[in-house]
Amino acid sequence: MPIAASDEAEVIDGIFDVMMTIGTGLFLLVQGILLYCMVRFRRRQGDTTDGPPIEGNVPLEILWTAIPAVVVFILAIYSFEVYNTMGGLDPHAAHDVGLHAHHSAPMDQKNMLALDLSSKDLAYGLGVPSESEDQVDLKVKVNAMQYAWIFNYPQGGIVTGELHVPVGKTVELEMEANDVIHAFWLPEFRIKQDVIPGRVTELVFTPNKVGQYPIVCAELCGAYHGGMKTVLYVQSPEDYQQWLKDNTVEKSESTETQKVASASPETEFLLPHVKSLGLLPELEQLHLEH
């Protein structure tokens, strides 16, 4: 297994270990019975008789049906608890919307589902339970596009193509795609979340090891899907604060707007769209390079 670099990874590895243990045990049991039967009931030399006409064994068939059913049931409960602990069944945005609707007017299950599907404020994904909302230390907005990840920090107006977070702090990503469906995957964190056009999905995690970790798009998004990669830097609190200081945008937005708008008629036409995505620094840099 890759290194477990987040609190969530340890939880996921726990259920993986249980599944591997059960799977290995069942494999050894089945293969052991097969080997025993091959030796115990093999055809002896000189034996030309037919075997007994056995049609079935009801108690045995019940047993080998019940055992997998119990195993699947146990794993379902365990995975349900893990997923719920990670906020998959109760992200705080969904909790708040549903709670407000529940107290404002009585609704049946069908109407509640319609509310969930139609609400623009509803976030989907792996969030934090409602009672842990105040534990989020850093929020970053993520834009996915063919074929790049753009991270927008609330501090200092930082827009970057790499994700920097402090170790030991809970991070919440608010993600949205600009074109097609993408998937934000952190293998060392054992988490993955679809990023969907026109809908905000969230992903919450707590890194616990300083280092560099790949960010991969895990959803086929086009011809250059394989190149849609970047890096997550988990830094010490001191290094992260220094990174914020070094990358804080000191220029006013009006100055940047004037530079980009005066570059060419094409950039002036694109300016409202680029501004809405928070990509002015990137467009300015492209203009300087070309």
C-alpha positions as protocol buffer text, in pm:
chain_id: "A"
residue {
  index: 1
  type: MET
  ca { x: 0 y: 0 z: 0 }
}
residue {
  index: 2
  type: PRO
  ca { x: 116 y: 358 z: -56 }
}
residue {
  index: 3
  type: ILE
  ca { x: 206 y: 563 z: 248 }
}
residue {
  index: 4
  type: ALA
  ca { x: -96 y: 665 z: 456 }
}
residue {
  index: 5
  type: ALA
  ca { x: -59 y: 1043 z: 474 }
}
residue {
  index: 6
  type: SER
  ca { x: -394 y: 1150 z: 622 }
}
residue {
  index: 7
  type: ASP
  ca { x: -626 y: 1063 z: 907 }
}
residue {
  index: 8
  type: GLU
  ca { x: -878 y: 937 z: 652 }
}
residue {
  index: 9
  type: ALA
  ca { x: -620 y: 700 z: 502 }
}
residue {
  index: 10
  type: GLU
  ca { x: -579 y: 522 z: 834 }
}
residue {
  index: 11
  type: VAL
  ca { x: -955 y: 465 z: 856 }
}
residue {
  index: 12
  type: ILE
  ca { x: -974 y: 337 z: 497 }
}
residue {
  index: 13
  type: ASP
  ca { x: -673 y: 110 z: 552 }
}
residue {
  index: 14
  type: GLY
  ca { x: -849 y: -34 z: 856 }
}
residue {
  index: 15
  type: ILE
  ca { x: -1148 y: -156 z: 655 }
}
residue {
  index: 16
  type: PHE
  ca { x: -912 y: -273 z: 378 }
}
residue {
  index: 17
  type: ASP
  ca { x: -720 y: -485 z: 630 }
}
residue {
  index: 18
  type: VAL
  ca { x: -1044 y: -639 z: 757 }
}
residue {
  index: 19
  type: MET
  ca { x: -1154 y: -722 z: 401 }
}
residue {
  index: 20
  type: MET
  ca { x: -815 y: -873 z: 319 }
}
residue {
  index: 21
  type: THR
  ca { x: -820 y: -1079 z: 639 }
}
residue {
  index: 22
  type: ILE
  ca { x: -1169 y: -1216 z: 569 }
}
residue {
  index: 23
  type: GLY
  ca { x: -1088 y: -1275 z: 202 }
}
residue {
  index: 24
  type: THR
  ca { x: -765 y: -1458 z: 286 }
}
residue {
  index: 25
  type: GLY
  ca { x: -943 y: -1672 z: 544 }
}
residue {
  index: 26
  type: LEU
  ca { x: -1218 y: -1769 z: 300 }
}
residue {
  index: 27
  type: PHE
  ca { x: -964 y: -1842 z: 28 }
}
residue {
  index: 28
  type: LEU
  ca { x: -765 y: -2075 z: 254 }
}
residue {
  index: 29
  type: LEU
  ca { x: -1086 y: -2245 z: 373 }
}
residue {
  index: 30
  type: VAL
  ca { x: -1217 y: -2308 z: 20 }
}
residue {
  index: 31
  type: GLN
  ca { x: -882 y: -2417 z: -119 }
}
residue {
  index: 32
  type: GLY
  ca { x: -822 y: -2638 z: 184 }
}
residue {
  index: 33
  type: ILE
  ca { x: -1154 y: -2816 z: 135 }
}
residue {
  index: 34
  type: LEU
  ca { x: -1079 y: -2863 z: -236 }
}
residue {
  index: 35
  type: LEU
  ca { x: -737 y: -3015 z: -163 }
}
residue {
  index: 36
  type: TYR
  ca { x: -887 y: -3241 z: 105 }
}
residue {
  index: 37
  type: CYS
  ca { x: -1158 y: -3363 z: -134 }
}
residue {
  index: 38
  type: MET
  ca { x: -903 y: -3422 z: -411 }
}
residue {
  index: 39
  type: VAL
  ca { x: -705 y: -3651 z: -181 }
}
residue {
  index: 40
  type: ARG
  ca { x: -984 y: -3809 z: 25 }
}
residue {
  index: 41
  type: PHE
  ca { x: -1223 y: -3887 z: -261 }
}
residue {
  index: 42
  type: ARG
  ca { x: -980 y: -3952 z: -543 }
}
residue {
  index: 43
  type: ARG
  ca { x: -1035 y: -4256 z: -768 }
}
residue {
  index: 44
  type: ARG
  ca { x: -833 y: -4549 z: -636 }
}
residue {
  index: 45
  type: GLN
  ca { x: -630 y: -4769 z: -864 }
}
residue {
  index: 46
  type: GLY
  ca { x: -848 y: -5047 z: -1004 }
}
residue {
  index: 47
  type: ASP
  ca { x: -1174 y: -4875 z: -904 }
}
residue {
  index: 48
  type: THR
  ca { x: -1405 y: -4874 z: -1207 }
}
residue {
  index: 49
  type: THR
  ca { x: -1734 y: -4815 z: -1024 }
}
residue {
  index: 50
  type: ASP
  ca { x: -1948 y: -4505 z: -1051 }
}
residue {
  index: 51
  type: GLY
  ca { x: -1965 y: -4254 z: -771 }
}
residue {
  index: 52
  type: PRO
  ca { x: -2272 y: -4230 z: -544 }
}
residue {
  index: 53
  type: PRO
  ca { x: -2566 y: -4046 z: -711 }
}
residue {
  index: 54
  type: ILE
  ca { x: -2564 y: -3742 z: -476 }
}
residue {
  index: 55
  type: GLU
  ca { x: -2804 y: -3471 z: -592 }
}
residue {
  index: 56
  type: GLY
  ca { x: -2738 y: -3213 z: -322 }
}
residue {
  index: 57
  type: ASN
  ca { x: -2705 y: -3136 z: 45 }
}
residue {
  index: 58
  type: VAL
  ca { x: -2953 y: -2877 z: 168 }
}
residue {
  index: 59
  type: PRO
  ca { x: -2786 y: -2802 z: 508 }
}
residue {
  index: 60
  type: LEU
  ca { x: -2449 y: -2760 z: 336 }
}
residue {
  index: 61
  type: GLU
  ca { x: -2594 y: -2528 z: 71 }
}
residue {
  index: 62
  type: ILE
  ca { x: -2761 y: -2318 z: 342 }
}
residue {
  index: 63
  type: LEU
  ca { x: -2429 y: -2298 z: 528 }
}
residue {
  index: 64
  type: TRP
  ca { x: -2221 y: -2181 z: 233 }
}
residue {
  index: 65
  type: THR
  ca { x: -2489 y: -1927 z: 143 }
}
residue {
  index: 66
  type: ALA
  ca { x: -2528 y: -1796 z: 497 }
}
residue {
  index: 67
  type: ILE
  ca { x: -2156 y: -1744 z: 563 }
}
residue {
  index: 68
  type: PRO
  ca { x: -2099 y: -1502 z: 268 }
}
residue {
  index: 69
  type: ALA
  ca { x: -2427 y: -1326 z: 350 }
}
residue {
  index: 70
  type: VAL
  ca { x: -2314 y: -1262 z: 709 }
}
residue {
  index: 71
  type: VAL
  ca { x: -1971 y: -1146 z: 590 }
}
residue {
  index: 72
  type: VAL
  ca { x: -2123 y: -902 z: 341 }
}
residue {
  index: 73
  type: PHE
  ca { x: -2363 y: -771 z: 606 }
}
residue {
  index: 74
  type: ILE
  ca { x: -2078 y: -709 z: 852 }
}
residue {
  index: 75
  type: LEU
  ca { x: -1869 y: -532 z: 588 }
}
residue {
  index: 76
  type: ALA
  ca { x: -2169 y: -322 z: 484 }
}
residue {
  index: 77
  type: ILE
  ca { x: -2219 y: -198 z: 842 }
}
residue {
  index: 78
  type: TYR
  ca { x: -1847 y: -135 z: 886 }
}
residue {
  index: 79
  type: SER
  ca { x: -1813 y: 57 z: 557 }
}
residue {
  index: 80
  type: PHE
  ca { x: -2131 y: 253 z: 637 }
}
residue {
  index: 81
  type: GLU
  ca { x: -1976 y: 368 z: 965 }
}
residue {
  index: 82
  type: VAL
  ca { x: -1646 y: 458 z: 798 }
}
residue {
  index: 83
  type: TYR
  ca { x: -1817 y: 653 z: 522 }
}
residue {
  index: 84
  type: ASN
  ca { x: -2038 y: 835 z: 771 }
}
residue {
  index: 85
  type: THR
  ca { x: -1739 y: 916 z: 993 }
}
residue {
  index: 86
  type: MET
  ca { x: -1571 y: 1077 z: 694 }
}
residue {
  index: 87
  type: GLY
  ca { x: -1883 y: 1287 z: 632 }
}
residue {
  index: 88
  type: GLY
  ca { x: -2000 y: 1107 z: 319 }
}
residue {
  index: 89
  type: LEU
  ca { x: -2355 y: 1064 z: 444 }
}
residue {
  index: 90
  type: ASP
  ca { x: -2380 y: 1392 z: 634 }
}
residue {
  index: 91
  type: PRO
  ca { x: -2170 y: 1671 z: 484 }
}
residue {
  index: 92
  type: HIS
  ca { x: -2249 y: 1986 z: 679 }
}
residue {
  index: 93
  type: ALA
  ca { x: -2400 y: 2176 z: 384 }
}
residue {
  index: 94
  type: ALA
  ca { x: -2648 y: 1898 z: 315 }
}
residue {
  index: 95
  type: HIS
  ca { x: -2727 y: 1874 z: 686 }
}
residue {
  index: 96
  type: ASP
  ca { x: -2803 y: 2246 z: 713 }
}
residue {
  index: 97
  type: VAL
  ca { x: -3030 y: 2254 z: 407 }
}
residue {
  index: 98
  type: GLY
  ca { x: -3223 y: 1944 z: 512 }
}
residue {
  index: 99
  type: LEU
  ca { x: -3257 y: 2061 z: 873 }
}
residue {
  index: 100
  type: HIS
  ca { x: -3393 y: 2399 z: 766 }
}
residue {
  index: 101
  type: ALA
  ca { x: -3648 y: 2240 z: 537 }
}
residue {
  index: 102
  type: HIS
  ca { x: -3751 y: 1990 z: 803 }
}
residue {
  index: 103
  type: HIS
  ca { x: -3829 y: 2258 z: 1060 }
}
residue {
  index: 104
  type: SER
  ca { x: -3990 y: 2504 z: 818 }
}
residue {
  index: 105
  type: ALA
  ca { x: -4258 y: 2269 z: 684 }
}
residue {
  index: 106
  type: PRO
  ca { x: -4351 y: 1902 z: 702 }
}
residue {
  index: 107
  type: MET
  ca { x: -4225 y: 1716 z: 394 }
}
residue {
  index: 108
  type: ASP
  ca { x: -4257 y: 1362 z: 280 }
}
residue {
  index: 109
  type: GLN
  ca { x: -3960 y: 1164 z: 153 }
}
residue {
  index: 110
  type: LYS
  ca { x: -4034 y: 1238 z: -213 }
}
residue {
  index: 111
  type: ASN
  ca { x: -4048 y: 1615 z: -160 }
}
residue {
  index: 112
  type: MET
  ca { x: -3733 y: 1607 z: 53 }
}
residue {
  index: 113
  type: LEU
  ca { x: -3550 y: 1428 z: -227 }
}
residue {
  index: 114
  type: ALA
  ca { x: -3671 y: 1687 z: -475 }
}
residue {
  index: 115
  type: LEU
  ca { x: -3541 y: 1962 z: -247 }
}
residue {
  index: 116
  type: ASP
  ca { x: -3203 y: 1795 z: -221 }
}
residue {
  index: 117
  type: LEU
  ca { x: -3172 y: 1762 z: -599 }
}
residue {
  index: 118
  type: SER
  ca { x: -3288 y: 2114 z: -677 }
}
residue {
  index: 119
  type: SER
  ca { x: -3111 y: 2317 z: -409 }
}
residue {
  index: 120
  type: LYS
  ca { x: -2819 y: 2521 z: -545 }
}
residue {
  index: 121
  type: ASP
  ca { x: -2669 y: 2557 z: -197 }
}
residue {
  index: 122
  type: LEU
  ca { x: -2638 y: 2186 z: -144 }
}
residue {
  index: 123
  type: ALA
  ca { x: -2284 y: 2049 z: -154 }
}
residue {
  index: 124
  type: TYR
  ca { x: -2209 y: 1687 z: -231 }
}
residue {
  index: 125
  type: GLY
  ca { x: -1913 y: 1473 z: -139 }
}
residue {
  index: 126
  type: LEU
  ca { x: -1703 y: 1383 z: 160 }
}
residue {
  index: 127
  type: GLY
  ca { x: -1758 y: 1657 z: 415 }
}
residue {
  index: 128
  type: VAL
  ca { x: -1745 y: 1685 z: 790 }
}
residue {
  index: 129
  type: PRO
  ca { x: -2040 y: 1597 z: 1016 }
}
residue {
  index: 130
  type: SER
  ca { x: -2242 y: 1900 z: 1121 }
}
residue {
  index: 131
  type: GLU
  ca { x: -2112 y: 1886 z: 1477 }
}
residue {
  index: 132
  type: SER
  ca { x: -1755 y: 1924 z: 1348 }
}
residue {
  index: 133
  type: GLU
  ca { x: -1802 y: 2224 z: 1118 }
}
residue {
  index: 134
  type: ASP
  ca { x: -1588 y: 2449 z: 1337 }
}
residue {
  index: 135
  type: GLN
  ca { x: -1295 y: 2210 z: 1295 }
}
residue {
  index: 136
  type: VAL
  ca { x: -1225 y: 2315 z: 936 }
}
residue {
  index: 137
  type: ASP
  ca { x: -903 y: 2518 z: 941 }
}
residue {
  index: 138
  type: LEU
  ca { x: -858 y: 2598 z: 571 }
}
residue {
  index: 139
  type: LYS
  ca { x: -1099 y: 2629 z: 279 }
}
residue {
  index: 140
  type: VAL
  ca { x: -976 y: 2628 z: -80 }
}
residue {
  index: 141
  type: LYS
  ca { x: -1183 y: 2668 z: -396 }
}
residue {
  index: 142
  type: VAL
  ca { x: -1087 y: 2428 z: -675 }
}
residue {
  index: 143
  type: ASN
  ca { x: -1161 y: 2472 z: -1045 }
}
residue {
  index: 144
  type: ALA
  ca { x: -1109 y: 2170 z: -1270 }
}
residue {
  index: 145
  type: MET
  ca { x: -1070 y: 2219 z: -1644 }
}
residue {
  index: 146
  type: GLN
  ca { x: -922 y: 2036 z: -1937 }
}
residue {
  index: 147
  type: TYR
  ca { x: -649 y: 1966 z: -1833 }
}
residue {
  index: 148
  type: ALA
  ca { x: -549 y: 2146 z: -1514 }
}
residue {
  index: 149
  type: TRP
  ca { x: -637 y: 2203 z: -1151 }
}
residue {
  index: 150
  type: ILE
  ca { x: -664 y: 2566 z: -1032 }
}
residue {
  index: 151
  type: PHE
  ca { x: -661 y: 2638 z: -657 }
}
residue {
  index: 152
  type: ASN
  ca { x: -798 y: 2966 z: -525 }
}
residue {
  index: 153
  type: TYR
  ca { x: -701 y: 3059 z: -168 }
}
residue {
  index: 154
  type: PRO
  ca { x: -906 y: 3305 z: 37 }
}
residue {
  index: 155
  type: GLN
  ca { x: -587 y: 3439 z: 197 }
}
residue {
  index: 156
  type: GLY
  ca { x: -411 y: 3702 z: -8 }
}
residue {
  index: 157
  type: GLY
  ca { x: -589 y: 3626 z: -334 }
}
residue {
  index: 158
  type: ILE
  ca { x: -353 y: 3342 z: -416 }
}
residue {
  index: 159
  type: VAL
  ca { x: -431 y: 3147 z: -733 }
}
residue {
  index: 160
  type: THR
  ca { x: -201 y: 2855 z: -810 }
}
residue {
  index: 161
  type: GLY
  ca { x: -178 y: 2528 z: -996 }
}
residue {
  index: 162
  type: GLU
  ca { x: -42 y: 2345 z: -690 }
}
residue {
  index: 163
  type: LEU
  ca { x: -211 y: 2275 z: -359 }
}
residue {
  index: 164
  type: HIS
  ca { x: -30 y: 2376 z: -39 }
}
residue {
  index: 165
  type: VAL
  ca { x: -173 y: 2285 z: 301 }
}
residue {
  index: 166
  type: PRO
  ca { x: -40 y: 2280 z: 659 }
}
residue {
  index: 167
  type: VAL
  ca { x: 12 y: 1945 z: 830 }
}
residue {
  index: 168
  type: GLY
  ca { x: -232 y: 1851 z: 1105 }
}
residue {
  index: 169
  type: LYS
  ca { x: -501 y: 2096 z: 989 }
}
residue {
  index: 170
  type: THR
  ca { x: -840 y: 2005 z: 849 }
}
residue {
  index: 171
  type: VAL
  ca { x: -875 y: 2121 z: 489 }
}
residue {
  index: 172
  type: GLU
  ca { x: -1199 y: 2162 z: 296 }
}
residue {
  index: 173
  type: LEU
  ca { x: -1199 y: 2179 z: -84 }
}
residue {
  index: 174
  type: GLU
  ca { x: -1498 y: 2332 z: -263 }
}
residue {
  index: 175
  type: MET
  ca { x: -1470 y: 2195 z: -614 }
}
residue {
  index: 176
  type: GLU
  ca { x: -1643 y: 2266 z: -943 }
}
residue {
  index: 177
  type: ALA
  ca { x: -1564 y: 2173 z: -1304 }
}
residue {
  index: 178
  type: ASN
  ca { x: -1569 y: 2423 z: -1590 }
}
residue {
  index: 179
  type: ASP
  ca { x: -1626 y: 2178 z: -1874 }
}
residue {
  index: 180
  type: VAL
  ca { x: -1668 y: 1802 z: -1815 }
}
residue {
  index: 181
  type: ILE
  ca { x: -1669 y: 1566 z: -1519 }
}
residue {
  index: 182
  type: HIS
  ca { x: -1330 y: 1524 z: -1351 }
}
residue {
  index: 183
  type: ALA
  ca { x: -1229 y: 1332 z: -1038 }
}
residue {
  index: 184
  type: PHE
  ca { x: -995 y: 1465 z: -769 }
}
residue {
  index: 185
  type: TRP
  ca { x: -787 y: 1171 z: -641 }
}
residue {
  index: 186
  type: LEU
  ca { x: -524 y: 1163 z: -367 }
}
residue {
  index: 187
  type: PRO
  ca { x: -390 y: 803 z: -358 }
}
residue {
  index: 188
  type: GLU
  ca { x: -185 y: 853 z: -40 }
}
residue {
  index: 189
  type: PHE
  ca { x: -490 y: 1000 z: 132 }
}
residue {
  index: 190
  type: ARG
  ca { x: -724 y: 720 z: 10 }
}
residue {
  index: 191
  type: ILE
  ca { x: -986 y: 972 z: -101 }
}
residue {
  index: 192
  type: LYS
  ca { x: -1143 y: 1053 z: -436 }
}
residue {
  index: 193
  type: GLN
  ca { x: -1430 y: 1282 z: -532 }
}
residue {
  index: 194
  type: ASP
  ca { x: -1602 y: 1361 z: -862 }
}
residue {
  index: 195
  type: VAL
  ca { x: -1589 y: 1725 z: -975 }
}
residue {
  index: 196
  type: ILE
  ca { x: -1902 y: 1811 z: -1170 }
}
residue {
  index: 197
  type: PRO
  ca { x: -1992 y: 2108 z: -1394 }
}
residue {
  index: 198
  type: GLY
  ca { x: -2256 y: 2333 z: -1241 }
}
residue {
  index: 199
  type: ARG
  ca { x: -2247 y: 2165 z: -901 }
}
residue {
  index: 200
  type: VAL
  ca { x: -2022 y: 2211 z: -600 }
}
residue {
  index: 201
  type: THR
  ca { x: -1869 y: 1900 z: -449 }
}
residue {
  index: 202
  type: GLU
  ca { x: -1665 y: 1908 z: -132 }
}
residue {
  index: 203
  type: LEU
  ca { x: -1377 y: 1706 z: 1 }
}
residue {
  index: 204
  type: VAL
  ca { x: -1248 y: 1731 z: 357 }
}
residue {
  index: 205
  type: PHE
  ca { x: -925 y: 1574 z: 481 }
}
residue {
  index: 206
  type: THR
  ca { x: -660 y: 1610 z: 749 }
}
residue {
  index: 207
  type: PRO
  ca { x: -300 y: 1551 z: 635 }
}
residue {
  index: 208
  type: ASN
  ca { x: -71 y: 1407 z: 901 }
}
residue {
  index: 209
  type: LYS
  ca { x: 263 y: 1366 z: 720 }
}
residue {
  index: 210
  type: VAL
  ca { x: 478 y: 1638 z: 566 }
}
residue {
  index: 211
  type: GLY
  ca { x: 568 y: 1563 z: 204 }
}
residue {
  index: 212
  type: GLN
  ca { x: 474 y: 1589 z: -163 }
}
residue {
  index: 213
  type: TYR
  ca { x: 182 y: 1382 z: -292 }
}
residue {
  index: 214
  type: PRO
  ca { x: 40 y: 1347 z: -644 }
}
residue {
  index: 215
  type: ILE
  ca { x: -303 y: 1481 z: -735 }
}
residue {
  index: 216
  type: VAL
  ca { x: -453 y: 1280 z: -1020 }
}
residue {
  index: 217
  type: CYS
  ca { x: -767 y: 1313 z: -1231 }
}
residue {
  index: 218
  type: ALA
  ca { x: -933 y: 972 z: -1204 }
}
residue {
  index: 219
  type: GLU
  ca { x: -1215 y: 1037 z: -1454 }
}
residue {
  index: 220
  type: LEU
  ca { x: -1159 y: 1012 z: -1829 }
}
residue {
  index: 221
  type: CYS
  ca { x: -1201 y: 1377 z: -1927 }
}
residue {
  index: 222
  type: GLY
  ca { x: -1054 y: 1399 z: -2276 }
}
residue {
  index: 223
  type: ALA
  ca { x: -759 y: 1328 z: -2501 }
}
residue {
  index: 224
  type: TYR
  ca { x: -499 y: 1456 z: -2252 }
}
residue {
  index: 225
  type: HIS
  ca { x: -663 y: 1313 z: -1941 }
}
residue {
  index: 226
  type: GLY
  ca { x: -342 y: 1130 z: -1846 }
}
residue {
  index: 227
  type: GLY
  ca { x: -156 y: 1459 z: -1818 }
}
residue {
  index: 228
  type: MET
  ca { x: -401 y: 1620 z: -1575 }
}
residue {
  index: 229
  type: LYS
  ca { x: -178 y: 1592 z: -1271 }
}
residue {
  index: 230
  type: THR
  ca { x: -38 y: 1825 z: -1009 }
}
residue {
  index: 231
  type: VAL
  ca { x: 115 y: 1808 z: -661 }
}
residue {
  index: 232
  type: LEU
  ca { x: -13 y: 1848 z: -306 }
}
residue {
  index: 233
  type: TYR
  ca { x: 248 y: 1995 z: -73 }
}
residue {
  index: 234
  type: VAL
  ca { x: 188 y: 1918 z: 295 }
}
residue {
  index: 235
  type: GLN
  ca { x: 405 y: 2163 z: 487 }
}
residue {
  index: 236
  type: SER
  ca { x: 488 y: 2243 z: 846 }
}
residue {
  index: 237
  type: PRO
  ca { x: 284 y: 2536 z: 986 }
}
residue {
  index: 238
  type: GLU
  ca { x: 591 y: 2760 z: 962 }
}
residue {
  index: 239
  type: ASP
  ca { x: 669 y: 2667 z: 601 }
}
residue {
  index: 240
  type: TYR
  ca { x: 303 y: 2707 z: 504 }
}
residue {
  index: 241
  type: GLN
  ca { x: 285 y: 3056 z: 655 }
}
residue {
  index: 242
  type: GLN
  ca { x: 605 y: 3147 z: 471 }
}
residue {
  index: 243
  type: TRP
  ca { x: 456 y: 3016 z: 147 }
}
residue {
  index: 244
  type: LEU
  ca { x: 146 y: 3230 z: 203 }
}
residue {
  index: 245
  type: LYS
  ca { x: 364 y: 3532 z: 267 }
}
residue {
  index: 246
  type: ASP
  ca { x: 577 y: 3473 z: -42 }
}
residue {
  index: 247
  type: ASN
  ca { x: 276 y: 3423 z: -272 }
}
residue {
  index: 248
  type: THR
  ca { x: 28 y: 3678 z: -145 }
}
residue {
  index: 249
  type: VAL
  ca { x: -93 y: 3897 z: -429 }
}
residue {
  index: 250
  type: GLU
  ca { x: 1 y: 4253 z: -336 }
}
residue {
  index: 251
  type: LYS
  ca { x: -119 y: 4417 z: -657 }
}
residue {
  index: 252
  type: SER
  ca { x: -470 y: 4558 z: -663 }
}
residue {
  index: 253
  type: GLU
  ca { x: -722 y: 4388 z: -887 }
}
residue {
  index: 254
  type: SER
  ca { x: -771 y: 4707 z: -1083 }
}
residue {
  index: 255
  type: THR
  ca { x: -403 y: 4717 z: -1178 }
}
residue {
  index: 256
  type: GLU
  ca { x: -407 y: 4358 z: -1297 }
}
residue {
  index: 257
  type: THR
  ca { x: -730 y: 4417 z: -1484 }
}
residue {
  index: 258
  type: GLN
  ca { x: -580 y: 4711 z: -1671 }
}
residue {
  index: 259
  type: LYS
  ca { x: -271 y: 4510 z: -1768 }
}
residue {
  index: 260
  type: VAL
  ca { x: -469 y: 4215 z: -1896 }
}
residue {
  index: 261
  type: ALA
  ca { x: -732 y: 4424 z: -2074 }
}
residue {
  index: 262
  type: SER
  ca { x: -470 y: 4629 z: -2256 }
}
residue {
  index: 263
  type: ALA
  ca { x: -287 y: 4319 z: -2380 }
}
residue {
  index: 264
  type: SER
  ca { x: -506 y: 4253 z: -2683 }
}
residue {
  index: 265
  type: PRO
  ca { x: -871 y: 4258 z: -2800 }
}
residue {
  index: 266
  type: GLU
  ca { x: -888 y: 3882 z: -2743 }
}
residue {
  index: 267
  type: THR
  ca { x: -793 y: 3907 z: -2375 }
}
residue {
  index: 268
  type: GLU
  ca { x: -1034 y: 4199 z: -2330 }
}
residue {
  index: 269
  type: PHE
  ca { x: -1314 y: 3978 z: -2461 }
}
residue {
  index: 270
  type: LEU
  ca { x: -1212 y: 3695 z: -2226 }
}
residue {
  index: 271
  type: LEU
  ca { x: -1165 y: 3923 z: -1925 }
}
residue {
  index: 272
  type: PRO
  ca { x: -1514 y: 3882 z: -1768 }
}
residue {
  index: 273
  type: HIS
  ca { x: -1487 y: 3503 z: -1786 }
}
residue {
  index: 274
  type: VAL
  ca { x: -1131 y: 3491 z: -1658 }
}
residue {
  index: 275
  type: LYS
  ca { x: -1213 y: 3731 z: -1378 }
}
residue {
  index: 276
  type: SER
  ca { x: -1508 y: 3518 z: -1263 }
}
residue {
  index: 277
  type: LEU
  ca { x: -1274 y: 3217 z: -1234 }
}
residue {
  index: 278
  type: GLY
  ca { x: -1007 y: 3410 z: -1048 }
}
residue {
  index: 279
  type: LEU
  ca { x: -745 y: 3342 z: -1318 }
}
residue {
  index: 280
  type: LEU
  ca { x: -613 y: 3693 z: -1379 }
}
residue {
  index: 281
  type: PRO
  ca { x: -258 y: 3613 z: -1260 }
}
residue {
  index: 282
  type: GLU
  ca { x: -238 y: 3311 z: -1490 }
}
residue {
  index: 283
  type: LEU
  ca { x: -360 y: 3505 z: -1795 }
}
residue {
  index: 284
  type: GLU
  ca { x: -117 y: 3786 z: -1723 }
}
residue {
  index: 285
  type: GLN
  ca { x: 171 y: 3541 z: -1698 }
}
residue {
  index: 286
  type: LEU
  ca { x: 73 y: 3378 z: -2029 }
}
residue {
  index: 287
  type: HIS
  ca { x: 71 y: 3721 z: -2193 }
}
residue {
  index: 288
  type: LEU
  ca { x: 419 y: 3796 z: -2061 }
}
residue {
  index: 289
  type: GLU
  ca { x: 555 y: 3463 z: -2186 }
}
residue {
  index: 290
  type: HIS
  ca { x: 412 y: 3492 z: -2537 }
}
